[in-house]
Amino acid sequence: MRAPPWARRLSFVLASFIQASFLVGLVTTPPLRAEPQAKHTKRIHTGGEKGAYHMSFCPTLSHALEKAGQSYTCTPSAGSLDNMKRVAASPRDIGFAQLDVLTLARPEFANGRAFSTIRSGDVHECLFAVARNPELKTFGDIAARAEELRFILPDENSGSSGTFRYLQSIDMDLAHAVSVRHTANVDEAIRLALSADDTVSVFVQFPDPDNPRFQLVNRLGGHFIPVIDRNILSASIDGRSVYFAKETEVMDARWTEKGTKVITACTPLVIFTGAQQRISDAKAAKAHAAMVKQIRDMPADKLKSGDGLLSSVLKRTKELSAAAVGKLIDVSEAAREKTKPLLEKAQEATSKALEGSKPHVEKAKNTGHETLKKAQETVKELIEPSHEPTNAGAAH
């Protein structure tokens, strides 16, 4: 006997429901054999997209690691401090940093235990100060006048600004700098610094004479100031120097008649990664340890960039003898000692002038109050109607 229509409809609905439930189960129920998780994307954190870290040094390092079976992607960043933040979050990654910035900011990350240095010193970045004022000739001149000068620096998170903060931490005179302005980039900082006599820019750069920034300083009538001082060259971490005095080229003969060389402090470029104990996965920790060993074992020649920038930097910088460095330190300290008493006398004279003018100011203030009071009374008499009775019959 054929089922009634309502029964056939009920059977159809139940069959559809069971089929839909089965399909949903296929979608939502995980398979018996789980798919492997996506591989961790390991990165080398560099700097600006057009900077030397990203364009020159990272591709060479990444290629060398690829040949050794390790895959790392070059990733642009805001610079040394940003790289430290990223590696702290992903300890298997690699970062580039200036040694001075790494030294200054390291305690902020796991009390200084977040990172491990892979290698350091294959190449140095150098510190440059530029100004328009011809009286600013040495670092001692800058430090002694720090309270009255205006310092124009690149972005607050840049390596250059990190270097300036580190210099302030080791130099009590420079620590008195109160006018510090940050700009979008080094080029803008240079332009602003060379627009007045009381401004200075400090930045960190590979000493490549072909870099347009060095040509910009010459074009705007500025000059380079050696960043050399006893406090700077004596700075160290774990017994290793943070800065080295080097003679660097900032202009070559194509741009100036004889070329220009500057003797200044330079800080090593550091390749670092996360501390081994911060990687919990045993397999990942083993691969990480192998990566560190591979980079440490690489000859310096293998890290040279294909565009020859590293070779150019090495060729255009040279270490100075202890005697030459000593003379430069003496010149800077003499400038500091000469300038500070003059500034102190000027400040003392200003204070005395202000103190001497106080009685006159007070007298003028009192006289002004009396004059104002009299003026107010006069005006009051002019604008307020008299309340005295008018004589009857007086003419109007």
Phi, psi and omega in degrees: 000136182284136182291146178299160183304319182295327180289320179297320179296320179296318179297320180296317180297317180295320180296319180295319180297316181295318180295316180297320180296322179295317180295318178298321179298323178297325183283317190268336182280126180293147180293161181296323179253108184292143176291145178295145179295154179298139181295145177292127177280108182273136187233153169250112182275126193249269183182209179300150182302330182258007182276167183294323179304311187282319187274330187250310188276319184295313181303322180294315179295316180298319180295319180296320179291323179299318179294334179269006177091013179243129183255118179229139182256130176289126185231121180293156182208185180272000178125194188306309183295319177297321178297323178295318179297319183290318180290327176299325179281329180229085189296346178278349180284172179239149177221154171259145177202153170284142182298323182293319179292318178300319179295316183292315188268348185306317181300341181286349183244106179051043179054035176087004184252015184278338190238160174228129179281127179274308175202158185208145171096004177295329178209155182241145168259145187249152181267130179232136172241137180230147180205165176262329184292117182294344179285342179269099187245333184229169176295328177299322177298317181293312184297317182295328182261012188306325184290334183254349179273159173251126182257126180251117185236161174292190182313144185301331181267004182284162177297325180297316179291325175297320177298317180299318178296322179294318178299322177295327182289340182247359180229110185296329179289313180295333179297342180278000178298122183250338180254096180235118182243137179254142180239181184292324184202178183296318182301316180293322179297319179295314181301315181292321182294330182266017179258356181208164183274347182253022181240149180220143172243140176238128179213164182245134188204148169291134184285075179249108183302338180281353180292128182302338181296321179292323178292327179297319179300315180294319183293327182268008176077023178267174176221157181271142179245124179299126177267076182227129179196159182300318180300322183289310185285345178267354179295137181209162174221126183053038177080003180251138182292141177274328182232150177229139178280126180224151172266123184235152175268131176243346174216142173250178189296345179287337185254329176229164186300314183244359185081162181230132176240143179233135173263121186208173179277142178230145182244141183294148170279129182249135170258121185227167178213183178285152178297141185303321184291350180271002178253109188279326182289125186297318180294317179294322180295323179293317178294323179295316179298322179294320179298315180300316180295320180299316181290320180296327183277351182292132172296148181304327180298328182289340181268357179292134183287153181294335183273001175080009182296315180300317179298320180295317180296315181296323182290329186261009174232147177213146178290150178256155177289159179299324181294317180295319179296319180300320179296318180295320178297318180299319180296317180295317181292323178297320179295320180295314181292328179285320186284319185301313178299322179297318179293320180296320178295319180296319179294321179295317179296320178297316180297317179296319180298320179293318179296317181294331182275349183302312179301320179293321179295316179297317179298316179296323180296315180296315178301320179297319179297317180296316179298317180296320180297315179298319180297319180296319179295320179297314180297321180301317180295327183284325187260343181267133180292147179284142180261006180285142181295142179277136179295134179295137176082003180290149181290145177250000000 
